[in-house]
Each structure stands twice: as C-alpha cells, then as structure tokens.
Amino acid sequence: MNGNSTNGSNGHHTQHAPTGSKQGDQFRSYADDRNATSEDVVYTTSNGVPYPHPYEVQRVGENGPLLLQDHHLVDLLSHFDRERIPERVVHAKGAGAHGTYTTTDSLEDLCMADIFKQGKSCPITVRFSTVGGESGSHDCARDPRGFSVKFRTDEGNWDVVANNTPVFFLRDPAKFPHFIHTQKRHPATHLTHADDATNFWDYASQNPESAHQFMILFGDRGIPDGYRKMHGYIGHTHKLQNKNGDWVYMQLHFKSKQGTGFITQEDSFNYGPDYSTKDLYQAIEKGDFPGWDVKVQTMTAKQAEDLWEQQKINVFDMTHVWPQQQFPLRKVGEFFLNENVKNYFAEVEQVAFNPAHLVPGIEPSADPVLQSRLFSYPDTHRHRVGVNYQQLPVNSPRVSYRMGNFQRDGGMAFYNQGSRPNYLSSIQPISFRERSVDLDKVHGIFTGEAITFLSEIRPEDFNAPRALWEKVFDDGAKERFIKNITGHMSTVSDEEIIKRQIAIFREVSEDIASRMEKAMGIKGYPGIAELRFNGTHNGMAKSKDLKTANGMKGISAKYAEKNVSNGAPKAGTH
C-alpha cells in the first residue's frame, strides 16, 4: 500500500501532512491518518470537537435518565450500530497485504500494456479468501481459495480476480447463484454442508461438468497450507493485443515461490480458525516476504479453433484446461508482498476487485462466465461498499494525469470534481487521449441469431479429470481423495444422489467409481448414458428424450439439437 503515496487529501492538492507529523487536520490526509499513532491525535467528537473522556454521559442528576442532547453518546452508539457493511456473498473470509509487481521478462511482443515493459513495476494489493463460508468461518475449510490482485499501473488499475484452481464448477453463468446457494446454509435447518451435504451433492449430480473441480476440491489441493503455499489461476481466457494490433488468447498463472503444501482433512481440525490469516501476517512481519512468479500461456485464434476441432478443448470453457505441453508457461514478472495492512477494514474488507478493470492491451474473451462477472462484480461493490467505492484510497488508481469523467454525486461522493461541467461541455472542454486498442480487430465475428444457450455434457469433458486421476494423483493422493469425498457424502440423505454422482465419476474412471461403491456400500449407475440431468443437456444420452435438460421440449429442445460446438470458437469465428 505504501501509505506515503496513497491518494487522499479531501480535494486539496497542495497541502499534505507529512507521514508521522503532528500537524493538525486543516487539510486532512488519508496517508497521514493511516500512519499517525494514538499519541499524535486528540480525542474528539466526529465533528471535531475535543472531548474530555470517552466514557462520560449526560443525565438528569446522578441517578436520573439520560439526556437526548448528549450528542457524544448518541453519535457514538449510532455509528457503532452501523459499523458493519454487508459481507461478500462469496469470498467473505479473507486476508490481504500490499506489495510490488515487477516485469522481469518483457511481454511487449504480445501485449501493448505499459506494465509489461521490461523493468516496469507497480504497487499491488492482494486479497486471499475462502469461497463458501461466512466472514467468521474456518480458514482450513475444504474450499477453493480466492486470489485477487489489484495492479495499480501507470495506465489505471488492472484487477485480476483469480482462484487457486485452474478450473471451476460451471461454464453456464446462470448456474452460479444456484451453485453458491448449495454451498451455503440450508434454508430450513441452517446447517452447512459439513453436517448435511444433500443439496451440495444434488447440484453436483445434476451438473456433471463440475467433476474436474470436485476432484481438485476433494484432492490434496482442497485445503492448502495457508495462502502463501498455493498457486493462482485467472481461469478465464483473456486476450492480449500488441502495438501492431495482433492479438492472442491468454491464460494467467501465479506460481508460488514458496512451493505448495496441503493439510489433510484429519489434520485440519488441529489448526486455528484464522490459521491462513495469521500465517500470512506473521510471515510479512518478520520479513519473510511471500512471492509469486507471474506467467502466461498464449495461443493464436487459429490454434484455439484447431484445439477444439482436434482435441475438443474449449478455450471459453472454465471446466477445461490448456495443455501445458502444447502451450508452455512463459514467465513475465513476479510480485512480493512486503507490507501488512494498517487497518483491516479499510484495506481488506473494503478493497474491491473488478474483472472489468482492464488496461489497454488486455481484453476479455467471449467466455460467458467471464462476461457475466464483468457485470456482477462491480454491481456487488456498488451495493456492498457504495456507488463511489473507487474513490476509497485502497481502490483508487494512481496515475500521473488528473482523472476526470461525468460520474457525479451518489453516497459518500468525496472527489466530486468541483465545479467542472458534469456534461460534455464546449465551454470548459475536457481533455482526451486517442484509443490505442483496435476493438474491431481484437474481437471475433459475432453476427448471428439470438438464441438461448445451455451447454451439454460430452465425452471430452472427462478427459482432463481422467488425466488428473491417472497421471497426477499418486496412490496416497487417490486414497485420500476417496476418503475425503465419501466422508463428505456420508451425510447425503437421498441415495439416488449418490448413485448419480458415482455414475458421473465412472465416466472419469471405473477405478474411482468402484472405490466409492466399496467405501459407501452403494452401487452407482453404470454411467450417464441413461440419465437425464436437470442442469445440463446430456450429449452422451442413449435416447433422445433423455438429452435435453429437465426434459425441455419445443424451441428449447431445438436449440439443444443445434448446439454443435458447445460454445467453443469453431473455425471461421475469428
């Protein structure tokens, strides 16, 4: 964060109190307030009036009722009643720190972004988190981990909203609220899936594209050994464009310099509820600064089309991965976290990451889940923090030019742009810079009919999880996976759900299915060919009436029949 350079001066640009000074607040500075000690300040009411003691109250005599005129008490209690803002619906429990990113290996041949020039650096803020639990939940829950980075570049903020897994549970954006509801507390019993996993596995058994992520979740990576010992993956395919207008698809990886580690299910109960938070904070405090290498995978539009045609890997599908043998990792830079926050609420709870915050040279792809997140994330911040959330110091850009636009007013409008016109004025014209990105060139050919789309499960969806089981998991990892997943499923109250889930894993590997059957004493279905799913079309169904999700007919069934590429970039779309 580097408090000395943090923007914030109540709109006065010429007088900033130096860090650590005992100058008054005639021109209040966020940086000065952040770094001041208790000995530097005078106790006052919120309107700045010095007050002799925080515990005093006004009342009628020594034993009479309180007086409503006691502004100090009323203001104190009223503010206390409003100290909490809504916690995040997902990623509520988290920890964060500040640091610096540096480009060690130029990416200028592929990307025009200024931050990717050799030697360029910028301040960053990183927030790690669990996903499903509440703000007070356990750090060692079996859950994916969020890994978000705010790069404060010279061209504006670039927010990377990543996870510690390369894939996700879904590829159809409208499933997300439904899926998250199954990870939360039961609407009647208020129990989590640790005590009743019925809804959790009901969703999984109706949406088999989630198999890959569930294998990772119930494998060793499901409980990482703190935030320092895990990788990060952007997950969504993006685009990079260079100064010539040429572009490629991109996946971004954060590789931990500390290596990776995991905690077993049994051992997780021996860790404190804030283990990962404590581990990160204490490591930074003692000078053991965690770091990550920043690497990219890239492919051309033609390679993306060929990847689908020849290997049935869809770059717009969050449940698929790019083979690293074909698309090797290329190091671009690295970052280290070397500064703990001074105030958790101001710098971690209120930090807001938005995947729509991109800088010139980095563009979104047609990944439908990414497209939905471009809307959903800032919409959450406007509700949770406020419409002017980007004016908060932890969220505001740090650029050399003075920013201006025509957004005005709203709750807590701090930088409200003075008396400058709030429209495009010819009297006081605002300055402009030319666009550097050729949007027409970087995007695909999207002309087409308006359709309704829902993906379907196909044999290729089981290739990557099969490779994970056969080539990555060793014997010990396989045993732990079976123990973890069957233990979690032991609270499922509907045996049909278990039979369906075993059938899904049978498509991955007969070995997984038979081990699960032995552990649970339940015989699963022979596969998914004779199953209908309520959440996805079944492209592997034996009969036509089982193919459409939820038994849909008519126009919806017609669209399902016309789904040839499953949303992939087929030949001719670029």
Phi, psi and omega in degrees: 000323179049074187308333181298332185254005184290133179291147173146108181211027180057029176086352179266120192263356187250343183233110176241132175290128179296149182304131176082002182282164177251024175294153180287187185255032176303324175230089191289137182239134177299317182298317180295316180296321182296325187258356180290148175266167178300328180292342182276347190246160176250134180291128181220168167287172183295339178265015169090009181273123177303143184225139189287328183203134184289345183265352183291145172226159176261134179212170178273103182067186183283341184228021181262179181289166180284161179257131179295338181287354181286082183301322182303313181288314182298317180293321178299310182291322181295319179291320179301321180296344185241021183291337183262137168258162179304132176287159178300139178296320171237155181065036184291323182265121182203174177218157183209169179199170181246159180189204184222135172257142177224134174278115180266337183222112187306141175244019185298336179292339182245337188218133180277353182304130183301327184294342182265014172282148181306127175085351180293145178219164178202155175288148181226158166233133180241137172235124173259157182195160161275178187249305192275331189282169177282179183299331181261014184284173188280136179294337184257027174291149174283107191192149169298162178241135173281150182213086186252140183230129174255108177270116180268082186277169178291348180253011182117176183280136171244116181256125174253116182254097190242174174232175178268012176234143184284346180235180179221178186282344189211166177225358177252116190299328182290348178284340191302309179300323179296313180300312182297324176302325181285345177270350183263189183287148180296136184296337180259307184278339184064023178269149174276173180289353173293331179256334179214100185265016184299307181294322179306309184275342172297315177298311183302320184285350177253357182223077190293347176295348180280356187302318182299312181293324178293330176293321177292316183299318182265005170272192185295332181285355183294335175228089180291153180279073181082172182283336184287334186252056175208153176272170175231148182221131179291333174077306181279137173291131174242180177237143172245136177235135179264182185292341178276354182092356178284146182222158177221159170282153185217140165242141184246136181233140169249115183256120185295127175287345179273358188078184178243156177210161180222162177243133180286161179303316183293320184283341184299334181287349180269359182257149178292158184296339181245032186304310184293321178297313180295317181299316180295312184297313184291325178298316180292320181300324182269007176087009177268079190282119179288147181221160179222140170277138178258121184229156179233150162249139179225154173208152178281168176300319179296319178297323178295319177295316180293325180298324178285313184297322187261328185237356180058039172254125188256116183288348177264010187247115183290352177267357179255156175237155176273125179299125183287340177292325179274327184232080187294155177288136178239121181288137178246316184195198180204157173221152177232145175258115186232011181216121174283157179289151174273330182219113186301314184298312185292327191248347178238311181292325183264354177293139187229120181256138186223113181296347175280350177279093181238155178251161182306129182108348177237123185228154175285154172265186180275009175310117186294329178289320175299316180302320180289327180288333177301330175271314192294319184295306178295331177296321176298316183295321180296325178283316191279316183258320180136158186298334180259033184300334182282354175276346177295140184307322183290340181255344188284144178293161175233089185240161185282339180265156177279122183284145174205148175201197182243023171276128184222159168062209186083170182301134176056044176288108185262300173270091185258015168068029169054222183263009181298147182303140180263028176210172179285101190260144172267350180277313175236078186291138176279156180274152180229158170236146183291149176294138180256347183256129176275092185297325182294326182281326187279343182257162184278187178265106189256003181298130180180183179283156171278122183230165166260137187231134171218129184290164177236152179279134182224165183305325182295340180292346181257000182293311182294314177296329177294318177296324178299316181289316188274330188244343184251310179292127171273183184300318179295319179296322178295318179295318179294321178300310181298318180294318181296312188285320179288329175296318179292324182283353184295341179266002178290127186271348182246112184296332179302322180298317180295318179300318180292319182292322175298321178299320178297314180290338175294329176291334175284308182196132174300329180297317178297311184299314183293323177294319178295318179299318180294318182290327186257346181070027181231132179272120179276172178290157185291350181163191184258004184298333182249024180247146169252138179252143178276346185251348182209152173289144181257096179286357180251009182290143179288323183246149184297327184287348177265351188288313188283140181299133176061018179070025181299146180231183175069226185298319180299319178294325179297316178296322178298321180292330182275356182285098183266316188260358181056032177086004182280159177282088181285166183304134178094359181270358179247000000 
